[in-house]
């Protein structure tokens, strides 16, 4: 991972700050809880700060990758005075450092669309979920983000995404990949507000 790519990821994360309240609303609708252990995964893990501020969840962890992103998120937590509330660890797509059966809600944005940064491994996400735990894995603005807010960041976000090697994946192709894994529990594809896989253990 080059320093330039790390900088691009960080700029993209900062660009998405106006989206997080709307995504948090979407996730709360799906999660239907106010407590639980929340895990956000990967390079695009800014949403967890908003979830904590909105009291959605009772403990919070970021499994950060690629290398270097853990320091970025630690600094973000300090800026928001959340460093004592949100734990940041350096991890990888196998979720090294996260124990099995410990997570109530896992979130991985950008999961299938940036293979060079670390693609989602749904088996490992399933492993760390508690019984009845939920995972929201994929990408998009969510169904509550206003068009005006999307337009404000859309072009710049698209530019950053392309420079980071974002790939196009159709709903059909993604579903074929999911079916090939043969995950246990409930698995659903959501195409409203992006392209997401909803997993319930």
C-alpha positions in Angstrom: 0.0 0.0 0.0 1.6 3.3 -1.1 1.5 6.4 1.0 -0.4 8.1 -1.8 -3.2 5.4 -1.7 -3.4 5.7 2.1 -3.9 9.4 1.7 -6.6 8.8 -0.9 -8.5 6.4 1.4 -8.2 9.0 4.2 -9.5 11.8 2.0 -12.4 9.6 0.9 -13.3 8.7 4.4 -13.3 12.4 5.4 -15.4 13.3 2.3 -18.1 10.8 3.4 -18.7 12.5 6.8 -22.0 14.1 5.7 -23.3 10.7 4.6 -22.8 8.9 7.9 -25.9 10.2 9.8 -28.1 8.9 7.0 -26.3 5.6 6.8 -26.5 5.3 10.6 -30.3 5.7 10.3 -30.4 3.0 7.7 -28.4 0.6 9.8 -30.4 1.3 12.9 -33.5 0.3 11.0 -32.0 -3.0 10.1 -30.2 -3.7 13.5 -33.2 -2.7 15.6 -31.2 -2.5 18.8 -29.5 0.2 20.9 -27.0 -2.1 22.6 -24.4 -4.7 21.5 -20.8 -5.0 20.4 -20.3 -3.1 17.1 -17.5 -3.9 14.7 -16.6 -1.9 11.7 -14.2 -3.5 9.2 -11.7 -2.3 6.7 -10.4 1.0 5.2 -13.7 2.8 5.1 -14.6 2.7 8.8 -15.9 6.2 9.6 -19.5 5.3 10.3 -18.8 3.8 13.7 -18.0 7.3 15.1 -21.6 8.4 14.2 -23.1 5.2 15.7 -21.3 5.8 19.0 -22.5 9.4 19.0 -26.1 8.3 18.4 -25.9 5.7 21.2 -26.3 2.8 18.8 -24.3 0.0 20.4 -22.6 -0.4 23.8 -19.0 -1.2 22.7 -17.2 -0.3 19.5 -14.2 -1.7 17.6 -12.6 -0.9 14.3 -10.7 -3.7 12.6 -8.6 -1.5 10.4 -6.7 -2.4 7.2 -4.6 -2.0 5.1 -1.6 -1.3 7.3 -1.5 2.4 8.4 -5.2 2.9 8.6 -5.3 2.0 12.3 -3.3 5.1 13.1 -5.6 7.2 11.0 -8.7 6.0 12.8 -7.0 6.4 16.2 -6.3 10.0 15.3 -9.9 10.4 14.2 -11.2 9.0 17.5 -9.0 11.4 19.4 -10.2 14.4 17.4 -13.8 13.4 18.3 -12.8 12.7 22.0 -13.9 9.1 21.4 -10.5 7.4 22.0 -11.8 5.9 25.3 -15.0 4.6 23.7 -13.8 3.1 20.3 -11.1 0.5 20.2 -8.9 0.5 17.0 -6.8 -2.6 16.1 -4.8 -3.4 13.0 -6.4 -6.3 11.3 -6.9 -7.9 7.9 -9.8 -9.5 5.8 -9.5 -12.6 8.0 -10.3 -10.4 11.0 -7.2 -11.3 12.9 -7.6 -10.0 16.5 -11.3 -10.4 16.6 -12.6 -13.4 18.6 -15.3 -15.6 17.3 -18.9 -15.2 18.5 -18.3 -11.8 20.0 -19.9 -9.3 17.6 -23.6 -8.2 17.5 -23.3 -5.9 14.5 -20.6 -6.0 11.9 -20.3 -3.4 9.1 -17.9 -3.6 6.2 -18.4 -0.8 3.6 -16.6 -1.1 0.2 -16.4 -4.8 0.9 -16.6 -6.3 -2.6 -15.5 -3.4 -4.7 -11.8 -2.7 -3.8 -10.0 -6.1 -4.1 -6.6 -4.4 -3.9 -7.4 -3.0 -0.5 -8.8 -6.3 1.0 -12.0 -8.0 -0.1 -14.6 -9.1 2.4 -14.3 -12.7 3.7 -17.9 -13.5 4.6 -16.9 -16.8 6.3 -14.7 -14.8 8.8 -17.4 -12.2 9.3 -19.8 -15.0 10.1 -17.3 -16.5 12.5 -17.0 -13.4 14.6 -20.8 -12.8 14.8 -22.7 -13.9 17.9 -25.7 -16.1 17.6 -28.4 -13.8 16.2 -25.7 -11.3 15.2 -26.1 -9.2 12.1 -23.6 -8.1 9.4 -24.2 -5.4 6.8 -21.6 -5.8 4.1 -21.3 -4.0 0.8 -21.4 -0.4 -0.3 -23.5 2.6 -1.2 -25.2 5.7 0.2 -28.1 4.0 1.9 -31.7 4.7 1.2 -32.1 7.8 3.4 -29.3 10.0 2.1 -30.8 12.9 0.2 -30.0 13.4 -3.4 -28.6 16.9 -2.7 -26.1 15.4 -0.2 -25.1 12.7 -2.7 -24.6 15.3 -5.5 -22.3 17.3 -3.2 -19.7 14.6 -2.9 -20.6 12.3 -5.8 -18.1 13.4 -8.4 -15.2 13.6 -6.0 -16.1 10.3 -4.4 -16.2 8.6 -7.8 -12.8 10.1 -8.7 -11.2 8.8 -5.5 -12.9 5.4 -6.0 -11.5 4.9 -9.5 -8.0 6.0 -8.4 -8.2 3.3 -5.6 -9.1 0.6 -8.1 -12.9 0.3 -7.5 -14.5 -2.5 -9.7 -18.0 -2.8 -10.9 -20.0 -5.8 -9.6 -23.6 -6.5 -10.6 -26.1 -7.8 -8.1 -26.3 -11.1 -10.0 -22.5 -11.6 -9.9 -22.4 -10.8 -6.2 -25.2 -13.2 -5.4 -23.4 -16.0 -7.4 -20.4 -15.4 -5.2 -22.4 -15.5 -2.0 -24.2 -18.7 -3.0 -20.9 -20.4 -3.8 -19.8 -19.9 -0.2 -22.8 -21.7 1.2 -23.1 -19.6 4.4 -25.2 -20.8 7.3 -28.0 -18.6 8.6 -30.1 -16.0 6.8 -28.4 -14.2 3.9 -30.2 -11.5 1.8 -29.1 -9.2 -1.0 -30.2 -5.6 -0.8 -30.0 -3.3 -3.8 -31.8 -0.3 -2.3 -29.4 2.5 -1.5 -26.4 0.6 -2.9 -25.5 -3.1 -3.0 -25.4 -4.8 0.3 -25.4 -8.3 1.8 -27.3 -8.7 5.0 -26.3 -11.7 7.1 -28.0 -12.9 10.2 -26.3 -15.7 12.1 
